[in-house]
Amino acid sequence: MMFASFRSIGAYVPSNIRTNQWFIDRMDTTDDWIIKRTGIKERRIASSEQSASDLGMEAAKIAIERAGIDKSEIDLVLCATISPDYMCMPSTACLIADKLEITDVMAFDISAACTGFIYALSIAKAFIESGMKKNVLIVGAEKLSSIVDYTDRTTCMLFGDGAGAAIISATENKNEAILDVRCSADGSQKDLLLTPGVESGEKQFMQMKGNETFKVAVRTLTSDEVFF
């Protein structure tokens, strides 16, 4: 039996740094207030010329180099994002594959917000263990600055831009294997974190009820069994 294992990881963030002072200059808040509630001192912001696929491509390059494989050995590209280059198509995964000159492979996006990378990992694991794929490129890329409402102080300070990537490869060594991935969803909590659809007529800004989201997340995670 083949197992799935992490072969390498990579990360990329834009060079532009946005400190808490940027928000202090624009709204009623303080550095102390932000740090005490979020722990955030700065976040990276992509330029207007950079897209989620650009960020993802840079992270992927690092992961591929660290894996020590040729990009032609990659047979599946997955991208987890809620801030894609295009609303519906083409997928950001498809664009990343094109920018890396990876051809003739499956490439598709996963839209699962904060859990997107874990969903992608679950998919990669299943493909590898089934014997269908050998080397999967997973990318988590977000340009959240493009969907954040900078007049909403409850969300705008929390998010920045960046990307992470991993090469998940087949191995016969069980000691290197990813043991398990657990994912679930709860659509009944849809009002806690959302981006309105086109038909709503609203601007496409992320909306989040931070306190409620935190409480639900903590309650769900602490009630779940984490031992295997």
C-alpha positions in Angstrom: 0.0 0.0 0.0 1.1 3.5 -0.8 1.0 6.2 1.8 0.9 10.0 1.5 3.6 12.1 3.1 4.8 15.7 3.2 7.8 16.0 0.9 8.4 19.7 1.3 6.7 23.0 2.1 7.1 26.6 0.8 5.8 30.0 1.7 5.6 33.5 0.2 4.4 36.8 1.4 4.4 40.2 -0.4 7.1 42.8 0.5 4.6 45.5 1.5 4.1 45.6 5.3 1.0 47.1 6.8 1.4 47.8 10.5 -1.2 48.6 13.1 -0.4 52.3 12.7 -2.1 52.2 9.3 -5.4 51.3 11.0 -4.8 53.7 13.9 -4.6 56.6 11.3 -7.9 55.6 9.8 -10.2 54.5 12.5 -10.9 54.5 16.2 -8.5 52.0 17.5 -5.1 51.6 19.3 -2.0 49.4 18.9 -2.7 48.0 22.4 -6.3 47.2 21.5 -5.4 45.3 18.3 -2.5 43.3 19.9 -4.4 42.3 23.0 -7.3 40.9 21.0 -5.5 39.5 17.9 -1.8 39.3 18.7 -1.2 40.9 15.3 1.4 43.6 14.9 1.7 43.6 11.1 0.3 41.9 8.0 1.6 41.7 4.4 -0.4 43.3 1.6 -0.1 42.4 -2.1 0.3 45.1 -4.8 -2.4 45.9 -7.2 -0.5 43.9 -9.8 -0.2 40.8 -7.7 -3.0 38.2 -7.7 -3.6 35.1 -5.6 -2.1 32.9 -8.4 1.0 35.1 -8.4 1.4 34.6 -4.6 0.7 30.9 -5.0 3.2 30.4 -7.8 6.0 31.9 -5.7 5.2 29.6 -2.7 5.0 26.6 -5.1 8.4 27.3 -6.7 10.0 27.1 -3.2 8.2 23.9 -2.4 9.1 22.2 -5.7 12.8 23.2 -5.3 12.9 21.9 -1.7 11.2 18.6 -2.8 14.1 18.0 -5.2 11.7 16.9 -8.0 11.1 18.1 -11.5 7.9 20.0 -12.0 7.0 17.4 -14.7 6.7 14.8 -11.9 3.7 16.7 -10.4 0.4 15.1 -11.5 -2.2 17.1 -9.6 -2.4 20.8 -8.6 -4.8 21.9 -5.9 -5.4 25.5 -4.7 -7.3 26.4 -1.6 -8.5 30.0 -1.9 -11.5 32.3 -1.3 -10.0 35.2 -3.2 -9.4 33.7 -6.6 -8.1 35.6 -9.6 -11.5 35.1 -11.4 -14.9 34.7 -9.8 -15.8 31.3 -11.4 -13.3 30.2 -14.0 -10.5 29.5 -14.8 -9.5 28.1 -11.4 -6.6 29.6 -9.6 -5.0 26.2 -9.5 -5.1 26.1 -13.3 -3.5 29.5 -13.5 -0.7 28.5 -11.0 -0.1 25.4 -13.1 0.2 27.5 -16.2 2.6 30.0 -14.6 4.8 27.1 -13.5 4.5 25.5 -16.9 3.0 22.3 -15.5 0.9 20.8 -18.3 -1.5 17.9 -18.8 -2.5 17.5 -15.1 -5.7 17.9 -13.1 -5.9 21.3 -11.5 -8.8 22.6 -9.4 -9.7 24.9 -6.5 -11.1 24.2 -3.1 -13.3 26.9 -1.5 -13.4 26.2 2.2 -12.0 29.4 3.8 -9.6 28.8 6.7 -9.9 25.0 6.4 -9.2 25.0 2.7 -5.6 23.8 2.9 -6.8 20.9 5.1 -9.5 20.0 2.7 -6.9 20.0 -0.1 -4.6 17.8 2.0 -7.4 15.3 2.5 -8.0 15.2 -1.3 -4.3 14.8 -2.0 -4.1 12.0 0.5 -7.0 10.1 -1.1 -5.6 10.4 -4.6 -2.2 9.1 -3.6 -3.5 6.3 -1.4 -5.7 5.2 -4.3 -2.7 4.9 -6.6 -4.0 7.5 -9.0 -1.4 10.2 -8.2 2.2 10.2 -7.0 3.1 13.9 -6.5 0.5 16.5 -5.6 1.1 20.2 -5.3 -1.1 21.8 -2.7 -1.3 25.6 -2.6 -3.1 27.9 -0.2 -3.1 31.4 -1.6 -5.1 34.4 -0.5 -5.3 38.0 -1.5 -7.8 38.9 1.2 -7.1 42.6 0.9 -9.2 42.5 -2.3 -12.3 41.4 -0.4 -11.9 43.1 3.0 -14.0 46.1 3.8 -11.6 48.6 5.2 -14.4 50.5 6.9 -15.3 47.5 9.0 -13.0 47.5 12.0 -14.2 44.1 13.1 -12.6 42.3 10.2 -10.2 44.6 8.3 -7.3 44.4 10.9 -7.3 40.6 10.9 -6.4 39.7 7.3 -3.4 40.0 5.0 -2.1 38.4 1.8 0.2 35.4 1.3 0.6 31.8 0.2 1.8 28.5 1.4 2.5 25.3 -0.6 3.4 21.7 -0.1 4.4 18.7 -2.2 2.6 15.6 -1.0 4.2 12.5 -2.4 3.6 8.7 -2.4 5.8 6.6 0.0 5.9 3.0 1.0 7.2 4.0 4.5 4.4 4.1 6.9 6.5 6.0 9.4 6.4 9.0 7.0 2.7 8.7 6.3 0.1 11.3 7.1 -2.0 9.4 9.6 -5.4 11.0 9.1 -7.2 14.2 8.1 -10.5 15.2 9.6 -12.8 17.7 8.0 -16.4 18.7 8.5 -18.7 21.6 7.7 -21.7 23.2 9.3 -23.9 25.2 6.9 -26.2 26.3 9.8 -23.5 28.8 10.8 -23.5 30.5 7.4 -24.3 34.0 8.9 -21.1 34.0 11.0 -18.7 34.3 8.0 -19.7 35.0 4.5 -19.2 36.9 1.3 -22.4 37.9 -0.4 -23.2 36.4 -3.8 -23.7 38.4 -7.0 -27.5 38.2 -6.9 -27.6 39.9 -3.5 -26.5 43.2 -5.2 -24.1 43.9 -2.3 -20.4 44.6 -2.6 -18.3 41.5 -2.6 -16.7 42.1 0.8 -16.0 39.5 3.4 -18.3 39.7 6.4 -17.6 38.1 9.8 -19.0 38.0 13.3 -15.7 37.6 15.0 -16.7 36.9 18.5 -19.3 34.4 17.5 -17.0 32.7 15.0 -14.3 32.3 17.7 -16.8 30.8 20.2 -18.1 28.2 17.7 -14.6 27.3 16.6 -13.4 26.7 20.1 -16.5 24.8 21.1 -16.3 22.6 18.0 -12.5 21.8 18.3 -12.6 21.1 22.0 -15.5 18.7 21.6 -13.9 16.7 18.8 -11.6 13.8 19.5 -8.1 14.5 18.3 -6.5 11.2 19.3 -6.1 8.4 16.8 
